C-alpha cells in the first residue's frame, strides 16, 4: 500500500496470440465459420489447479541491542561473495528548521563528498573504485543514512572507511557550495514538468503548505545553510541510541557480531532524538488550478489524507485500494481509461505510511478538452467505492493480487533485513509481516464497504489540475469554484523576480 506519486508511468502489455489464431483460421477455410471453442471446454485455463500459497515465513535476521542503545541486524546470505551494510540514523527533513529547508538533503550530499579528516571525498572515491566498492550517504524525510557494499575480502577496509566517515566527517565548504548549486538547479527547473507540478502541489493540498512533509527547499532556505549547521546536525543525530545497523551477505554471524561490537560498543549513549508532533488536517475541499500554457493535456489529481500502517483497518484498506486502483483490472483503469477512454493513464492509492498519514489520491493524464469529463469520471469512481460493494470476483482477485505482489517485496534475505530495520525504526513488532498474509485473507466484502464508508469522504478531497486553460472545454468551474495556484519561484535573496 505504498504510495509512489513520482512514478506515473503505466505499462501497456500487448497480447501476441493473434498471429497464431489467424494461422489456424486461414489454414482451413471450411472451418472458419465454426466457433473458436468448438469441441473444446470453455476457458480451459480456469481448470488448471492453483495450489494455496505457502506459509509466509521469511528468514529473520539476528537482532542485537547494545548497552548504549544501538541496534544491529545480521542477515547471512552466502549466494554471492559480497557484504552490504546500512546505518539508519533518526532525524530527517521533517525535523529541519523551516528557515533551512533543504538542510538534510545538503547534509546527505556534503557528508560523503567531503570525506573525513584522514581522507578527502575525491581520494576516497578513487580508493573505493579500485575495489569495486561503494560508500554513500543520503538524507530522507525521517532519517539520514550510510550505505556501503564490498567484496567479502574487502569488508574490513571498506567498513573502516565507513566508520571513519560516520565518526570523523570533514564537511568542506567547496562541497557544501556544490551541493547548494545542485539543489538550486533543481529549484530553477521545478516548474518545467506539468506532472511534477501537479504532484508537488497535490501533496501541499493534502498535508498543508507548511507541513514538514510537503515543504520544498527555496533559494533562501538553502542559502542559509552553513558548515556549522551541518556539524550541529551531525552531532545531534549521530549517537548510538539513534542508530540501527544492518549487515547482509557472505559472513559468519558470530564473527561479524564481534567486529561490530568492537566498533560500536565504545560509543557513549547520547540524547535521544525527538521528532516534533505534526498535526494533519484534511485538505480544504475545492478545485485548484495551475495554468501551464505550453502543454496540450491536463494532469489531474484528487487528493486527501490516507492512513498509517498501524491502523487495524490497514488490511481492509489494502484490499479496497487494490479493487479501486490496483492495476489494469482496477475500477479506475477499467472505467475511466478502458471504457470511457478519458485518460492516457490513470491510477491511485489509499496511501499508508509508518508514522503519519499517507495520501489518498487518484491521478490521470488526459487531453485538455476532456479534463472535466475525466475528473468527473474519477469522482464517480470515488463515490462508487461507498455505494457499490465489491463483487465476489473483485474481492478474490484483489486479495490474490495483494498477496502475490506482497511476497515479492521480501523474496531475498536483504529485502527481509531492510524491512526488519524499517519496522524497528518505526517501532513496529517484528512479526508485522507474518501477520499481513492472515490479515489480508480475513478481509470480507463487508469489510471493504465498511472502510470505504468510514475513510473515503468526497467532501474532504481536493481537486487540482495542471493544464492549458485556453484548451480546457468545458471550463473547470463546471466542477465548482476554481482557486488559482501561484507557482512562481521566489528569487534568491537580493535578486529581482524573473
N, C-alpha and C positions, 0 to 999 in steps of 0.2 A: 504494500500500500504506500509505497514510497512515491513521493511527488517529485517530478522532474520537469519543471516548467521550461527549462532551457533547451530541451530536446523535443522539437515539434515535428520531426520528420516522420511521415508514415511510409511504410514499405509495402508496395503492391506486388503480390505474387500472381504470376500468370500461369494457368494450367497448360500443360503441354500434351494433353491427351488427344486433341483434335486431329492431328495427322494420323493417328492410329485408327480413330473412328472412321475417318474418310477412306483410309485404305481398305477397311473391311466392307464398307457400304458400296464402294465403287468397284470392288473386285467381282461382286456377284450382283449385277443389276436386277436380276429377277427377285432378289431378296430385299431390295431397298425399301419396299413398302411395308415390310414386316416390322413390328415393334422391336426396338433395340434390345429389349429384355425378354423376347420370346424364347421359351424353353429354358430360361434361367431364373433362379429365385430373385425376387425383387430386393435390391440393395443387399447383395450377399455379404458385403463387408461388415454389415451390422451383426453377422453371425460369428464373427471372429471373437473368440473368448478373450476378455481382458482381465488378467489376474489382479487381485487387490494390491494396493501399494504395500511395500514392506514397511515395517515399523521404522519410524524416523529416529535413529539412534546415532547421530554423528559422534565421532570420536572426540571426546572432550580434552582440551589442553590441561596440563598440570598447572594449578594455581598456587602461588606462593605469596604470602604477605610478610614483608619485613617489619621489624620492630619500629622503624621510622615511618611506616605507613605506605611505603612504595609497594605496588602490586606487580607481580611478574606472572606471565602466562608462557608456558613452554609447550610447543607442539612439534613432536618429531615427525619428519616426513623424509624418508630415505630414497625416494624415487629418483632425485637428482642431487648432485653434489653441491648444493647451494645452501646458504643460510640467509634468511631475510629477517629484518628486525624493524620494530616501530616503537617509538616513545610518544605517548599521548600525554599532553600537559594541559591541565584545566586552565581555562581563560581564553576567550576569543573575541572576535569583533563585536559581539553583543555587549561586551564589557568595557570597550574603549570609550573615552570621553566623547561627548557629542561634538566638541570643537576640534577633535582629532580623528574623525572617522577616516579610516584607511591605515591607521597606525599598525594594526596587527598584520595586514597584508604587507606593508612595508617591512615590518619586523621579520616576517617569514622569508622575504627575499634577501634582505640585507644580512641576516644571520648567517646564511650559507655562503653568500658571495664574498663576505668579508673574511671568512676563515677564523683563525684563532691567533692567540698571542705567539704561537710557535710556528704556524704555517698559514700563509695567506690563502684566500679562496682560489686564486688562479693556480697556484702551485699544488693545492690540494686536488684541483680538477685534473691536472696532469698525472699526479700520483695514482689517483683512482682509475683513470683511463687506462693506465698501463696494466692494471689488474682486472679490467673489465668489471669494476665495482662501481657503486654509486652511494652517495650520501646526499639527501635532500631535506630541506626544511620548508615548512609551509604554515600558513595561518588560516584558520577557519572560523566559523561563527561561534563555536563553543570551546575550541581548543587550538593549540599550536602543536606541531609535531615534527619529529625527525624520523625519516625512513632510510634504511640502508640495505644494501644487498651485496653479496660477495660469494666467490667460490669458498667451499668449505675450508680449504687450506689457508685462505687469506682472512679468515674471520678475525683472528686476534689483532691483526694490523688495522683492519677497517673498523673494528669495534673501538680500538684505542683512539682513532681519529674521531669517531662519533662521540665518545666520552669527552675528548678534548673540546669538541665543538659545543657540547652541552654545558660544560663547566667553565670554559675559558673563551667565550666568544670575543671577537675583536670589535665589530661594529664600526667600520670605517666610513668617513664622510663621503668619499667618492662613490662608494657602493650605495650609500643612502641616497645620494643625488640621482644615481642611475635608476634606483627603484622608483623614486618620485617621478622621474621623467617617463618611465614606462606606464605608470598609473595615469599620469596626466594625458598621455597619448590616448589611453582608453577613454578618459573623460571626454576628450575633444571629439571622439568618434561615436559616442554612445547613442546619438540620435540618427545614425546612418541607416540602421536596420529597423524596419517597421515592426517586425515580430519582437525584437528585443525591447523596443519602446513599450509595446503592449504588455509584455510580461513584467517589466520593471514597474510600470505604473499600476498594474493589477495587484502586485504584491503590496505596493503602498496603500492601495484602497483597502485590501484585505486586513492589513495589520495596522495601518495608520502611518502617515509620512514620517513621524518622529519615533516610531517603534524601532528598537535596536535591530530587529530582523529585516527591516526594509530600508534602513538608511544606506546611502551611497556616498562614496568619497567625493569631495569637491576640491577645486584648486586650493581654496583657502584652508580646508581641513588637512590636506596632505602637506601643504606648505608649512604648517605649524609644527610638524613632527620633527624632533631633534634627536641627535645621538643620545642625549641624556634620557629622552623618553624611551628609547629602545632599551637602554641599560636598566632603567627603572622597571620596565615591563618584565624583563628577563629575571631580575632579582625578585620580583613579586611572585612570579609563577613557577620558576624552576626550583622547587623544593620537593623532596621525595614524597611527601604525603599528598602532592598534587599530580603525581606521575603514575602512569600504567605502562609497563614494558611488555612487549610481546615478541617472541622469537619463534620462527618456524624453519624447518629444514633438516638437513642431514647432520645430526649431532646426537650425543648421548645426554639425556636429561640431567643425570646426576652431575656430570662434568660441567654442563652449561650452568646449572644452578650454582655450583661453587664459584664459577667465573663471574657470574652476575652478582652474587653476594659480596664477593671481594670488591667489586666496582661500586656497588650502591649502598651497602650497609654503613660505610663510614659517614655518609651524608647526614647532617643533622636535620631533624624534623623542623619544618618551618610553619609559618602561619597559613592555615587552610584558606584556599582561595574561595571567596564567597561571591556568587553571582546575584546581582540585584534582582528583585522580583519585577517581572514585566507584566503590565496589565494589557489584556486583549479585549477589545470590544468589536462587535460586528460592524462591518462597513456600512456607511450611510447608503441606503437604498437609492438608486438613481441611475441615470445614463450619463456616461462621461465620454468625452471625445477628444482625440488628438488629430488635428488636421495635418496631413502629410501629402502635399500636392504633387509629389514626384512618383507616386505609385498608382497602380490601376486596380488594386484589390484592397480588401479590408482584413485586418486581423481583429477578431472579436473575442473577448473573454468575459465570462460570467464568473464572479468570484465571491467567496465568503470564507468564513473560518471553518477549518476541519476539526480534528480531534487529536488526542495523544494515544500512543500505543498502550499505555497503561489502562485505558478505558475498557471496562468489562465488555462493552459493545463493539470492541475493535474487530472481533471475528465476523460479526454480522455485517458491520460496515465494510469489511473487506469483500465479502460476497456481494453486497449491494453495489460496491464500486465496480466489480467485475461485470455484473449484469448491465450496469449503466454505461460504462466506458472502457471495458477491459480489452478491446481489440476489434477485429473486423466483424465479429459476430455480436458486438455490443449494441445496445439500443441506439446510442447517439450515432454510431457509424452506420448502422443499417437504415435508420430513418432519415437522418439529416443528409448523409452523403449518398448512400446507395439508392434509396427510394425517391428522395426529393431532389437529389443532385444539386444541393445548395452549397457544398463546400468541397474544396480540393482536399482538405484534411480536416478532421475533427477528432477530438479526444477529450479526456477529462480524468479527474481523480478526486476521491474524497481523501485528502492527504492526512497522514498521521505522523507526527514527529515524536521523538522520545521524551522531550521535556517541555514542549509547548505545542499549541495547536498547529497542525498543518494547514494547508489551504485547500478548500473545496473549489474546484474550477472546472469549467468547460471552455474549450478553446477551438476556434475554427478559423480557417483562411478561406475567403470567399471572394467572388467577383464584386466589384463596387456596387453594381445595380442590385445584387441580391443580399446586400448587407442586412437590411431589415428582415427579410424573409428568413435568412439563415439564423439570425438572432432569435426570432420568434420560434423557429423550429427547435432551437436549443432550449429555450424556456419551456416549451411544451414537453420536452423530454424530462426536464427537471420536475415539472408538475406531475408528470405521469408516474414518476417514482412513488408519489404519495397516493395515487389513485389506482394504479394497476399492479397488483401483486405479481411476483414472478411466477411464470408457469413452471410446471414440474421439469420441463426440458431446460428452461433457462437456469433454474436453480442447480440442477445436476451438472450442467455444462460449466457453470461458473465455479462451482466448488472443485470440480476436476481441474479446471484451468488454474485456479489459485494454488492448489496443492502441487500440481505438476511443475509450475513455474517456481514455486517456493523452494522446492528441493534443489533446484539448480543454483540457488543462491549460496548453498552450503555443501557443494559437492566436492570440495577439496579440503584438506587439513588447514591450509592457510585461510580459506574463507571462514571456516569454523572458528579459527583463532581470532580473526578480525571481529567477528560478530560477538564472541565472548568478551573481548576487550571493550566493545561498544556497550554491551549490556552492563558490564561492571562500571564503566564510566558514568552511565546514567542511573545506576542503582537498581537495575532490573535483576530478577532472580536468574540464576544460571540455567534453569530448566525452561526458560521462557520459550525457546524454540521448540522443545519437545512437546509443550502444551499446545502449540499452534495448530498442528495437524488435527488433534482431537477437537479443539475449539471450532475449526472450520467445518469438520464433519458433522458437528451437532447443530449447525445453523439450519433453520427451517424457513419456509416461505413466510410464515407469520413473523419470524424474527426480522426478516428483511423489510417487511412492511412496517413493522414497529419502529425500527431505527430510521427508516426513511421519513416517517411522520414525526419522529422526535427530533431529528437533527437537520433535516432539509427544510429550510424556511425561505421561500422565494422573496419574502418581504425583507430579508436580511442579506440579500445578494446585491452586488453592484455590477453594472454592465459597462465595459469600456471597449471602445472601438478606435482603431487607428487606421485612417484611410484618407482618401481624396474626397473632400467634402463636395466638390463640384460634380462628382460622378456618382454619388450615393443617391439613388432614387428608388422608392420614396425616401424622404428625409428621415434622419434618425429620430426627430421629435415625434414621429409616429408612435414610438415606443414610450414616450414621456419627455418631460423637460430635460434638456441636454445641458450639462455643465462642461464648458471647455477646460482643458488642462494645458497649462503653460509648461513646456519642456525646455524653455530657454536655459542654457547652461550659464550659471553665474561665472563671470570672468575672474581671472586671478586678481588678488588684491592690488589696487593701484592701476589696473588696466581697464579701459572702457569696454563696455559690452559690444559684441560684434552684431 
